[in-house]
């Protein structure tokens, strides 16, 4: 799937103040001027990540030693935005307006796919799952599991995800997003989004199941990734103390499948917006993510 970018992101800066290293902004759709909810905001060098709220508003505290950094704002369906930022020009006198432009797909380059599917399959179809459960703490923005379809141009029918649970105690409520990626042929890491649609889940059950046939997500090649995108918003936050320090973790926490693993290829998107292999010593099996396909 090839994507062409037609418009750049516009970044409107108000008057600069040096009193505090606080950066406030609101993220808007360039065409409609409507807020873009839950967009991801990264400071690459400082490894700071936040999400805008449902109204597109965000607030970042930037420490003095982050003298030179890159601000990156991403959201499914929009062109990623990037600009230089430093502690000498952090804005605290007003709210910065950031306008994101939609990705534009060149329909002439899309392949007309055969939708007369005769077969179906569920990959990593787990009946049991276990811990340790993995959630978003101080390091991870997304966690992606690699899958291999039995055929090219398959369509994703549904997904099933196992969440943290304790007997007699329900999992913490959570809002999170599901992402689908093609595979980079060189690095083998997640590459292009396979849909520009926002697929959002609001759940508090042990199993989150979602029928996504309506999105008509096709896999052009056999290899693809399914990723959990954590939203670092108060609704999902839990605070704990460790060694005298307060740490914030974000729901949901994902379990591991008890199926015999055949493809333990997991990647994580760090707080610097860079994909890297998930540490091998932390992998006990495939993530408890099942994907149903039609092909």
PEWOFEN-V301872 format. One record per residue. N is the residue number from 0. RES is the residue in one letter. PHI is phi in whole degrees, 0 to 359 (* if undefined). Layout:
n: (N | N)
res: (RES | RES)
phi: (PHI | PHI)
This chain:
n: (0 | 1 | 2 | 3 | 4 | 5 | 6 | 7 | 8 | 9 | 10 | 11 | 12 | 13 | 14 | 15 | 16 | 17 | 18 | 19 | 20 | 21 | 22 | 23 | 24 | 25 | 26 | 27 | 28 | 29 | 30 | 31 | 32 | 33 | 34 | 35 | 36 | 37 | 38 | 39 | 40 | 41 | 42 | 43 | 44 | 45 | 46 | 47 | 48 | 49 | 50 | 51 | 52 | 53 | 54 | 55 | 56 | 57 | 58 | 59 | 60 | 61 | 62 | 63 | 64 | 65 | 66 | 67 | 68 | 69 | 70 | 71 | 72 | 73 | 74 | 75 | 76 | 77 | 78 | 79 | 80 | 81 | 82 | 83 | 84 | 85 | 86 | 87 | 88 | 89 | 90 | 91 | 92 | 93 | 94 | 95 | 96 | 97 | 98 | 99 | 100 | 101 | 102 | 103 | 104 | 105 | 106 | 107 | 108 | 109 | 110 | 111 | 112 | 113 | 114 | 115 | 116 | 117 | 118 | 119 | 120 | 121 | 122 | 123 | 124 | 125 | 126 | 127 | 128 | 129 | 130 | 131 | 132 | 133 | 134 | 135 | 136 | 137 | 138 | 139 | 140 | 141 | 142 | 143 | 144 | 145 | 146 | 147 | 148 | 149 | 150 | 151 | 152 | 153 | 154 | 155 | 156 | 157 | 158 | 159 | 160 | 161 | 162 | 163 | 164 | 165 | 166 | 167 | 168 | 169 | 170 | 171 | 172 | 173 | 174 | 175 | 176 | 177 | 178 | 179 | 180 | 181 | 182 | 183 | 184 | 185 | 186 | 187 | 188 | 189 | 190 | 191 | 192 | 193 | 194 | 195 | 196 | 197 | 198 | 199 | 200 | 201 | 202 | 203 | 204 | 205 | 206 | 207 | 208 | 209 | 210 | 211 | 212 | 213 | 214 | 215 | 216 | 217 | 218 | 219 | 220 | 221 | 222 | 223 | 224 | 225 | 226 | 227 | 228 | 229 | 230 | 231 | 232 | 233 | 234 | 235 | 236 | 237 | 238 | 239 | 240 | 241 | 242 | 243 | 244 | 245 | 246 | 247 | 248 | 249 | 250 | 251 | 252 | 253 | 254 | 255 | 256 | 257 | 258 | 259 | 260 | 261 | 262 | 263 | 264 | 265 | 266 | 267 | 268 | 269 | 270 | 271 | 272 | 273 | 274 | 275 | 276 | 277 | 278 | 279 | 280 | 281 | 282 | 283 | 284 | 285 | 286 | 287 | 288 | 289 | 290 | 291 | 292 | 293 | 294)
res: (X | X | X | X | X | X | X | X | X | X | X | X | X | X | X | X | X | X | X | X | X | X | X | X | X | X | X | X | X | X | X | X | X | X | X | X | X | X | X | X | X | X | X | X | X | X | X | X | X | X | X | X | X | X | X | X | X | X | X | X | X | X | X | X | X | X | X | X | X | X | X | X | X | X | X | X | X | X | X | X | X | X | X | X | X | X | X | X | X | X | X | X | X | X | X | X | X | X | X | X | X | X | X | X | X | X | X | X | X | X | X | X | X | X | X | X | X | X | X | X | X | X | X | X | X | X | X | X | X | X | X | X | X | X | X | X | X | X | X | X | X | X | X | X | X | X | X | X | X | X | X | X | X | X | X | X | X | X | X | X | X | X | X | X | X | X | X | X | X | X | X | X | X | X | X | X | X | X | X | X | X | X | X | X | X | X | X | X | X | X | X | X | X | X | X | X | X | X | X | X | X | X | X | X | X | X | X | X | X | X | X | X | X | X | X | X | X | X | X | X | X | X | X | X | X | X | X | X | X | X | X | X | X | X | X | X | X | X | X | X | X | X | X | X | X | X | X | X | X | X | X | X | X | X | X | X | X | X | X | X | X | X | X | X | X | X | X | X | X | X | X | X | X | X | X | X | X | X | X | X | X | X | X | X | X | X | X | X | X | X | X | X | X | X | X)
phi: (* | 257 | 240 | 247 | 264 | 256 | 228 | 270 | 281 | 260 | 235 | 257 | 257 | 278 | 297 | 273 | 232 | 251 | 292 | 223 | 270 | 242 | 243 | 245 | 205 | 228 | 257 | 236 | 284 | 299 | 281 | 261 | 66 | 280 | 299 | 257 | 286 | 62 | 298 | 267 | 241 | 238 | 250 | 295 | 287 | 284 | 51 | 248 | 228 | 214 | 240 | 295 | 276 | 294 | 260 | 81 | 272 | 216 | 215 | 240 | 260 | 248 | 281 | 299 | 284 | 272 | 295 | 229 | 211 | 240 | 268 | 235 | 236 | 229 | 200 | 305 | 91 | 235 | 291 | 300 | 249 | 216 | 207 | 283 | 212 | 215 | 293 | 274 | 229 | 293 | 262 | 227 | 266 | 188 | 259 | 285 | 266 | 241 | 253 | 262 | 255 | 298 | 293 | 246 | 266 | 278 | 296 | 293 | 263 | 282 | 275 | 285 | 263 | 280 | 261 | 275 | 286 | 249 | 233 | 217 | 205 | 243 | 273 | 56 | 285 | 266 | 252 | 228 | 213 | 209 | 270 | 290 | 272 | 247 | 238 | 271 | 253 | 263 | 234 | 243 | 259 | 219 | 231 | 239 | 255 | 277 | 231 | 233 | 282 | 289 | 207 | 287 | 61 | 291 | 244 | 280 | 266 | 192 | 224 | 223 | 229 | 265 | 247 | 303 | 207 | 236 | 312 | 69 | 227 | 285 | 298 | 295 | 299 | 202 | 246 | 213 | 241 | 252 | 240 | 235 | 233 | 286 | 250 | 294 | 292 | 264 | 278 | 68 | 265 | 303 | 238 | 284 | 297 | 269 | 208 | 260 | 271 | 280 | 247 | 244 | 239 | 239 | 212 | 219 | 272 | 292 | 240 | 253 | 241 | 215 | 271 | 238 | 302 | 297 | 278 | 50 | 271 | 259 | 256 | 296 | 242 | 286 | 272 | 202 | 239 | 246 | 235 | 265 | 253 | 282 | 253 | 274 | 235 | 305 | 304 | 262 | 275 | 225 | 251 | 226 | 252 | 219 | 54 | 81 | 247 | 269 | 243 | 251 | 239 | 237 | 288 | 269 | 261 | 259 | 270 | 242 | 290 | 268 | 294 | 295 | 285 | 243 | 207 | 273 | 244 | 235 | 236 | 233 | 264 | 283 | 287 | 262 | 65 | 239 | 283 | 211 | 298 | 292 | 307 | 299 | 288 | 261 | 270 | 255 | 183 | 289 | 298 | 281 | 233 | 250 | 233 | 262 | 237 | 242 | 209)
